[in-house]
Structure formats: C-alpha cells, structure tokens
Amino acid sequence: MEKYFIRTFGCKVNQYESQLIFEKYKKNFEYTYKFSNANIIIINSCTVTAKADQKCLNFLKNILKLPNKPKIILTGCIVKKNIDFKKLFPMIEIIKDKTKLFSINKQNIQNISHFHKHSRAFVKIQDGCNDYCTYCVIPYVRNVFYSKPVNEIILEIINLVKNGYFEIVLTGINIGKHDNNISYLIKKIIKIPLNFRIRISSIELNKVDNELIELIKENPNKICNHLHIPLQSGCDEILEKMNRKYSTQKFKKRINEIMQFLPDLALTTDIITGFPGETKKHYEKSYDFILQIPFAKLQIFSYSDRDYTKASKFENKISINEIKIRVKNLLKLNNIKKNEFIKKHIGTIRKAVKIRTDTALTDNYIRIKINNLSKKQHGIFTIKVTKTAKI
C-alpha cells in the first residue's frame, strides 16, 4: 500500500482541514510519520506572514530533493496568491480548492472523527473573513464564507467526545461571523449530555457580548475560562491605520467589564509590531497600553508586507533591526505577564484535561506537570496550580 504524509503550516483551521484530508486518504493509503518514506506528500500551506511563506517553501525545496521522487501536492493559502507555482515547481501538483482533497459528497460536509497527534480536538465552525484589516491577506485568500450547520457541529462533537476528546476547541477564520450567533451555538453545544468542555479560539472584541460572558460564568464545567481577543496595537493612530474597529479606550473599557465578571479569565491576545509608520512614540504608547491590560499571554508578530494588502503600499516602513528590538522587548513583557498570571493562581484548584502523559491544561490555560496519580485520570479532573506551572 502506498504511504502518505501531511505537513501542516499555520492556524487551527489549517490543522483541522489537514485532519479532514488525513481521514479521507487513510481509506486508501497508509500514513507514515517520516516524509522520506512517503509516496504522496501533501503540504497544507499558510501565508499569513512572510515567515510562514518561507517555512513552507523551505520544506517544499527539501522534499523535492528526495531520491524516491514522491508525488507532491501543494494546497492551502499560499497557492491563492498571485504566484505561478506551477512555473516555479513544474513537478508538483497545485490544488487551489482544498475541499477537493477532503470532500466526500456534493454537500461538502466537513466532519472529523479523530484528531491525529492531538489530545484535544479542533472543530471548524466557520470560514472566511471580509474585515479587510490593512495588514491582513486573509480576506484575499480565505474569501469564501462557510458556516457549518449547527446539527453537523453537534454530531461532530458527540463523535469526537465518544472517541476520547474531552476538550473541543471551536475555531474558524472569524468565528464571530458564523451564520448563527456564537452564544446561540454554544448554548446548543453545552446541552450535549456528555463529559467534555469547549474552548473558544480567537474572537474579535465586538463579538464578545454580555450573553457570551454570562454563558462562560454560568457554565464553568462546560466552557473554558479563556478568551483570545486580538488587540494588534495599543496605539490609536496605528489601530486606525490597521482598520481595526475599536479604540484603546473602547478595548480597555470592555476588557475591564469582562474581567469584573470573570476575574480568573485567561485573557490572551495578538500583537503586531513594526507596522508601517509605527514610530518609536507609537510603539511606546502601545507598550504602555499593553502594560495596563491584564493579559495572561501575548502572541507577538513582526509586521511583514503581504500581497494585495493596503499596508504593503504604505510608506515609512520600519527596519528589520528595529522590529527585532521591539519584538525582543515585547517578549520580555510577555514573560512578565505570564509570570504575573501564574503567580495569581498558585495554590488554586482548577478543572483540567491531559494534553500529554505528564501535562494537564486547566480551563484558564495553565499547563501543569501532573503526578503519577493524575496520570491515571481521564476526562476532566481537578488539579492544583503549582509554582512550576506555565502558560
């Protein structure tokens, strides 16, 4: 039997879609963990940053040197850019419509039953974004909108939980744009009479309404006490140039309201530094604002020009060396934020699931080394936060 290998780059949605491909291909092929043994190699690419492009292309160039000359399929967001990959790499197959790799019928129902090499399962509920933030390529490469029907989401989660996945991460390109209100969807999910919990992946500030906050507060055994709300910049001038839909004042006010309801919430975020025209004064404003917000973790990105985007045509680009300095300082701030969050919760008892044989993940996103007794635990169990915990 021929062997196949899948390499995934990028976001949770890509990881979910790779699982769809994995489950379809395993019906006719054998999966191998070593790409050098594969007859078919599928690359599920990402293009959200220049670094993502480079990682993907480096891997492609490496596997093109394999002596067994496997069939190589390149798909994902990178192939939707205005680049003639077939001309650059004539020996590979380009598939722009990724659904062709996993569709099982004309209805294009997207459901998985397992999540390969993961202890938690991601469930894609939505695809597509049209917010057109000036730095972001996603609306140009993920512009087909899709909302998974609620009944399909319910059936998929039931199947995954029965197969041993006790934490389900709801994900999408912009989950707040699901055809159904996100709170309505979650109300339906938490009624499933099984032992599991859900975690909400990245969600925009304007989609975190009072109903959602109340749901999290009232259902601590079913909904993780964690929200990832992208900030991107703590400077109003830069937020406006980014075409973000809020000011720092609005962001801070809303976060304070959320934290009053959910004082133990793990609030994580995305930060972009080095945006065109971001002077040192702008950067310092952003840094000072981030200090004021009780973030548990920062996901830091260096700005890079993306095809099609407005920001790629902006003047006053920031030097690579200056961006590196700013990233380094923000990483130090990230460590401070993480340590403050952990210190606040040392000695508390939290609900957790195992993510590795020796590690548990709490509802509020803390990773804890587990003892021999806890290693025998299954499902959701209680654990004490210790000094060695991480986030």
C-alpha positions as CSV (number, residue, x, y, z in Angstrom):
1,M,0.0,0.0,0.0
2,E,1.3,3.5,-0.9
3,K,2.2,5.8,2.0
4,Y,1.2,9.4,2.5
5,F,2.5,12.2,4.7
6,I,0.8,15.6,5.5
7,R,2.8,18.7,6.6
8,T,0.6,21.5,8.0
9,F,1.6,25.1,8.4
10,G,-0.3,27.8,10.2
11,C,-3.6,28.2,12.1
12,K,-6.0,25.8,13.8
13,V,-8.3,25.9,10.8
14,N,-5.4,24.5,8.6
15,Q,-4.8,21.8,11.2
16,Y,-8.5,20.9,11.2
17,E,-8.5,20.7,7.4
18,S,-5.4,18.5,7.4
19,Q,-7.3,16.1,9.6
20,L,-10.1,16.1,7.0
21,I,-7.5,15.2,4.4
22,F,-5.9,12.6,6.7
23,E,-9.2,10.8,7.3
24,K,-10.1,10.7,3.6
25,Y,-6.6,9.5,2.5
26,K,-6.4,6.8,5.1
27,K,-9.2,4.9,3.4
28,N,-6.8,4.1,0.5
29,F,-3.3,4.8,1.8
30,E,-1.1,4.2,4.8
31,Y,0.1,7.1,6.8
32,T,3.8,7.5,7.6
33,Y,5.4,9.8,10.2
34,K,8.5,10.1,8.0
35,F,8.1,12.2,4.8
36,S,11.2,10.4,3.4
37,N,9.1,7.2,3.3
38,A,6.1,8.7,1.6
39,N,4.9,8.1,-1.9
40,I,2.5,11.1,-1.6
41,I,3.3,14.3,0.4
42,I,0.6,16.9,0.9
43,I,1.7,20.4,2.0
44,N,-1.1,22.4,3.6
45,S,0.3,25.9,3.5
46,C,0.0,29.2,5.3
47,T,0.7,32.7,4.0
48,V,-0.3,35.0,6.9
49,T,3.3,36.2,7.4
50,A,6.5,36.2,5.3
51,K,7.9,33.8,7.8
52,A,5.1,31.4,7.1
53,D,5.8,31.6,3.4
54,Q,9.4,30.9,3.9
55,K,8.9,27.9,6.2
56,C,6.6,26.3,3.6
57,L,8.9,27.0,0.6
58,N,11.9,25.7,2.5
59,F,10.1,22.4,3.3
60,L,9.0,22.1,-0.4
61,K,12.5,22.6,-1.6
62,N,13.8,19.9,0.8
63,I,11.3,17.3,-0.3
64,L,12.0,18.0,-4.0
65,K,15.4,16.5,-3.3
66,L,14.1,13.2,-2.1
67,P,15.5,10.3,-4.2
68,N,12.2,8.4,-4.3
69,K,10.5,11.3,-6.2
70,P,7.2,11.3,-4.3
71,K,4.1,12.9,-5.7
72,I,3.9,16.3,-4.1
73,I,0.6,18.2,-3.6
74,L,0.7,21.9,-2.6
75,T,-2.5,23.4,-1.3
76,G,-3.6,26.0,1.3
77,C,-3.5,29.8,1.4
78,I,-0.1,30.3,-0.3
79,V,-1.3,28.9,-3.6
80,K,-4.1,31.5,-3.8
81,K,-1.5,34.3,-4.1
82,N,-0.6,35.8,-7.5
83,I,2.4,33.5,-7.9
84,D,2.8,30.9,-10.7
85,F,3.9,28.0,-8.5
86,K,3.5,25.6,-11.4
87,K,6.1,27.5,-13.3
88,L,8.4,27.6,-10.3
89,F,7.9,24.0,-9.5
90,P,6.6,22.2,-12.6
91,M,6.9,18.8,-11.0
92,I,4.3,19.4,-8.2
93,E,0.5,19.4,-8.2
94,I,-1.2,22.6,-7.2
95,I,-4.7,22.4,-5.7
96,K,-6.2,25.8,-5.0
97,D,-9.6,24.4,-3.9
98,K,-8.6,22.5,-0.8
99,T,-12.0,21.0,-0.5
100,K,-11.2,18.7,-3.4
101,L,-8.8,16.9,-1.1
102,F,-11.4,16.1,1.5
103,S,-14.9,16.5,0.1
104,I,-16.9,13.3,0.4
105,N,-20.1,14.4,-1.3
106,K,-21.7,17.3,-3.1
107,Q,-22.9,18.9,0.1
108,N,-19.2,19.3,1.2
109,I,-19.9,18.3,4.8
110,Q,-16.8,18.8,6.8
111,N,-16.7,16.5,9.8
112,I,-13.8,14.6,11.5
113,S,-13.9,11.7,13.9
114,H,-10.4,11.9,15.4
115,F,-7.7,14.5,15.7
116,H,-4.4,12.9,14.6
117,K,-1.4,13.5,17.1
118,H,-3.6,15.7,19.3
119,S,-5.2,15.2,22.7
120,R,-7.7,18.0,22.2
121,A,-9.8,18.3,19.1
122,F,-10.4,21.4,17.0
123,V,-13.8,21.8,15.3
124,K,-14.0,24.3,12.4
125,I,-17.3,26.1,12.7
126,Q,-16.7,28.8,10.1
127,D,-14.6,30.0,7.3
128,G,-14.0,33.4,5.6
129,C,-13.4,37.0,6.6
130,N,-14.2,40.3,5.0
131,D,-13.0,42.7,7.6
132,Y,-10.0,43.9,5.5
133,C,-7.6,44.9,8.2
134,T,-4.9,46.7,6.1
135,Y,-2.1,44.3,7.1
136,C,-4.0,41.1,6.6
137,V,-4.0,38.9,3.5
138,I,-6.7,36.5,4.8
139,P,-9.7,38.3,3.1
140,Y,-8.0,37.8,-0.2
141,V,-7.1,34.1,0.2
142,R,-10.0,33.0,2.5
143,N,-12.9,34.9,1.0
144,V,-15.4,32.1,0.5
145,F,-17.7,32.1,3.5
146,Y,-18.9,28.9,5.1
147,S,-20.8,28.3,8.3
148,K,-21.1,24.7,9.4
149,P,-24.7,23.8,10.2
150,V,-25.4,23.6,13.9
151,N,-26.7,20.0,13.7
152,E,-23.4,19.0,12.0
153,I,-21.4,20.7,14.7
154,I,-23.3,18.8,17.4
155,L,-22.9,15.4,15.7
156,E,-19.2,16.0,15.1
157,I,-18.6,17.0,18.8
158,I,-20.6,14.0,20.0
159,N,-18.5,11.7,17.8
160,L,-15.2,13.3,19.0
161,V,-16.1,13.1,22.7
162,K,-17.0,9.4,22.3
163,N,-13.7,8.9,20.7
164,G,-11.9,10.3,23.8
165,Y,-11.5,14.0,23.2
166,F,-12.6,15.8,26.3
167,E,-11.8,19.4,25.2
168,I,-13.2,20.7,21.9
169,V,-11.7,23.9,20.6
170,L,-14.2,25.9,18.4
171,T,-12.2,27.5,15.6
172,G,-12.7,29.4,12.4
173,I,-11.2,32.2,10.4
174,N,-13.5,34.7,12.1
175,I,-15.8,32.6,14.3
176,G,-18.0,35.6,15.2
177,K,-19.2,35.6,11.6
178,H,-20.9,32.2,11.8
179,D,-24.4,32.5,10.4
180,N,-25.8,31.8,13.9
181,N,-24.9,34.0,16.9
182,I,-21.9,32.4,18.7
183,S,-23.8,32.4,22.0
184,Y,-26.8,30.6,20.4
185,L,-24.4,28.0,19.0
186,I,-22.6,27.5,22.4
187,K,-26.0,27.1,24.2
188,K,-26.8,24.2,21.8
189,I,-23.4,22.6,22.3
190,I,-23.3,22.7,26.1
191,K,-26.6,20.8,26.2
192,I,-24.9,17.7,24.8
193,P,-25.2,15.2,27.7
194,L,-21.5,14.1,27.7
195,N,-18.4,14.8,29.8
196,F,-16.5,17.4,27.8
197,R,-15.8,21.1,27.7
198,I,-15.3,23.7,24.9
199,R,-12.7,26.3,24.4
200,I,-13.4,29.4,22.3
201,S,-10.5,30.2,19.9
202,S,-9.7,33.7,18.7
203,I,-12.7,36.1,18.7
204,E,-13.0,39.8,17.9
205,L,-13.8,42.2,20.7
206,N,-17.2,43.3,19.1
207,K,-18.4,39.6,19.2
208,V,-17.8,39.2,22.9
209,D,-21.2,40.3,24.1
210,N,-22.8,40.1,27.6
211,E,-24.6,36.9,26.7
212,L,-21.4,35.2,25.9
213,I,-19.7,36.3,29.1
214,E,-22.7,35.2,31.2
215,L,-22.6,31.8,29.5
216,I,-18.9,31.4,30.4
217,K,-19.6,32.5,34.0
218,E,-22.7,30.2,34.5
219,N,-21.2,27.1,32.8
220,P,-17.6,26.7,34.3
221,N,-17.7,22.9,33.8
222,K,-18.6,23.2,30.1
223,I,-16.9,26.4,28.8
224,C,-13.2,27.2,29.4
225,N,-12.4,30.4,31.3
226,H,-10.2,31.7,28.5
227,L,-10.7,34.2,25.7
228,H,-8.2,35.1,23.0
229,I,-9.1,38.7,21.9
230,P,-6.7,40.2,19.3
231,L,-5.5,43.7,20.2
232,Q,-2.8,44.1,17.5
233,S,-1.7,47.6,18.7
234,G,-2.1,49.7,21.8
235,C,-1.8,53.0,19.9
236,D,-5.0,54.6,18.4
237,E,-3.2,56.1,15.4
238,I,-1.9,52.7,14.4
239,L,-5.2,50.9,15.1
240,E,-6.9,53.4,12.7
241,K,-4.3,52.7,10.0
242,M,-4.8,49.0,10.6
243,N,-8.6,49.5,10.0
244,R,-9.4,47.9,13.4
245,K,-12.9,48.7,14.6
246,Y,-12.1,50.0,18.2
247,S,-10.0,52.5,20.1
248,T,-7.7,51.7,23.0
249,Q,-10.3,53.3,25.3
250,K,-13.1,51.1,24.0
251,F,-10.9,48.0,24.2
252,K,-9.8,48.8,27.8
253,K,-13.4,49.6,28.9
254,R,-14.7,46.3,27.5
255,I,-11.9,44.2,29.0
256,N,-12.5,45.7,32.4
257,E,-16.2,44.8,32.2
258,I,-15.3,41.3,31.2
259,M,-12.7,40.8,34.0
260,Q,-15.2,42.0,36.6
261,F,-17.5,39.1,35.6
262,L,-14.6,36.6,35.1
263,P,-11.7,37.5,37.4
264,D,-9.9,34.2,36.8
265,L,-10.2,34.5,33.0
266,A,-7.1,33.8,30.9
267,L,-7.1,36.8,28.5
268,T,-4.6,36.2,25.6
269,T,-4.1,38.4,22.6
270,D,-2.2,39.1,19.3
271,I,0.2,42.0,19.0
272,I,1.8,43.2,15.7
273,T,4.9,45.4,15.9
274,G,6.7,47.2,13.1
275,F,3.6,48.3,11.3
276,P,4.4,50.9,8.6
277,G,4.6,54.3,10.2
278,E,4.8,53.0,13.7
279,T,7.3,55.4,15.2
280,K,9.1,54.8,18.5
281,K,6.5,57.1,20.1
282,H,3.7,54.9,18.7
283,Y,5.5,51.8,19.9
284,E,6.0,53.2,23.4
285,K,2.3,54.1,23.6
286,S,1.4,50.6,22.6
287,Y,3.8,49.0,25.1
288,D,2.4,51.2,27.9
289,F,-1.2,50.3,27.0
290,I,-0.4,46.6,27.0
291,L,1.0,47.0,30.5
292,Q,-2.4,48.3,31.7
293,I,-4.4,45.3,30.4
294,P,-4.4,42.0,32.4
295,F,-3.2,39.8,29.6
296,A,-2.1,36.3,30.5
297,K,-0.1,35.8,27.3
298,L,0.9,37.8,24.2
299,Q,1.2,36.3,20.8
300,I,3.7,38.6,19.1
301,F,4.1,39.0,15.3
302,S,6.6,41.0,13.3
303,Y,4.9,43.0,10.6
304,S,5.6,41.8,7.1
305,D,4.2,43.0,3.8
306,R,1.5,40.8,2.4
307,D,0.4,40.8,-1.3
308,Y,-2.8,42.7,-2.1
309,T,-3.0,44.5,1.3
310,K,-3.2,48.2,1.7
311,A,-0.4,48.3,4.3
312,S,2.1,46.8,1.9
313,K,1.8,50.1,-0.1
314,F,2.2,52.3,3.0
315,E,5.3,54.4,3.3
316,N,7.7,54.7,6.3
317,K,8.5,51.0,6.6
318,I,10.3,50.0,9.8
319,S,13.7,48.5,9.5
320,I,14.1,44.8,10.3
321,N,16.6,45.5,13.0
322,E,14.2,47.9,14.7
323,I,11.4,45.4,14.5
324,K,13.7,42.8,16.1
325,I,14.4,45.1,19.0
326,R,10.7,45.8,19.6
327,V,9.9,42.1,19.4
328,K,12.6,41.3,21.9
329,N,11.2,43.9,24.4
330,L,7.6,42.6,23.9
331,L,8.8,39.0,24.5
332,K,10.2,40.2,27.9
333,L,6.9,41.9,28.6
334,N,5.1,38.7,27.7
335,N,7.2,36.8,30.3
336,I,6.3,39.3,32.9
337,K,2.6,39.0,32.0
338,K,2.7,35.2,32.1
339,N,4.5,35.1,35.4
340,E,2.0,37.5,37.0
341,F,-0.9,35.4,35.8
342,I,0.6,32.1,37.1
343,K,1.5,33.8,40.5
344,K,-2.1,34.9,40.9
345,H,-3.3,31.3,40.6
346,I,-0.7,29.3,42.5
347,G,-2.5,27.1,45.1
348,T,-5.9,27.3,43.4
349,I,-7.8,24.2,42.3
350,R,-8.8,24.2,38.6
351,K,-10.5,21.8,36.2
352,A,-8.1,20.3,33.7
353,V,-7.6,17.8,30.9
354,K,-4.5,15.9,29.9
355,I,-2.7,17.2,26.9
356,R,0.3,14.9,27.3
357,T,1.0,11.9,29.5
358,D,2.7,14.2,32.0
359,T,1.0,17.6,31.4
360,A,-2.5,18.9,32.1
361,L,-4.2,22.0,30.8
362,T,-6.5,24.0,33.1
363,D,-9.7,25.7,32.0
364,N,-7.8,29.0,32.2
365,Y,-5.0,27.9,30.0
366,I,-2.4,27.0,32.6
367,R,-0.1,24.0,31.9
368,I,0.8,21.9,34.9
369,K,3.1,18.9,35.3
370,I,1.0,16.0,36.7
371,N,1.9,13.4,39.3
372,N,1.6,9.6,38.9
373,L,-1.9,9.6,40.4
374,S,-3.1,12.2,38.0
375,K,-1.5,10.4,35.1
376,K,-4.3,7.7,35.5
377,Q,-7.0,10.3,35.2
378,H,-9.3,10.5,32.2
379,G,-11.7,13.1,31.1
380,I,-11.9,16.3,33.1
381,F,-10.4,16.3,36.6
382,T,-9.3,18.7,39.3
383,I,-5.7,19.8,39.8
384,K,-3.8,22.2,41.9
385,V,-1.8,25.0,40.3
386,T,1.9,24.8,41.4
387,K,4.9,27.0,41.2
388,T,6.2,25.1,38.2
389,A,3.1,25.8,36.1
390,K,3.4,27.5,32.8
391,I,1.2,29.3,30.2
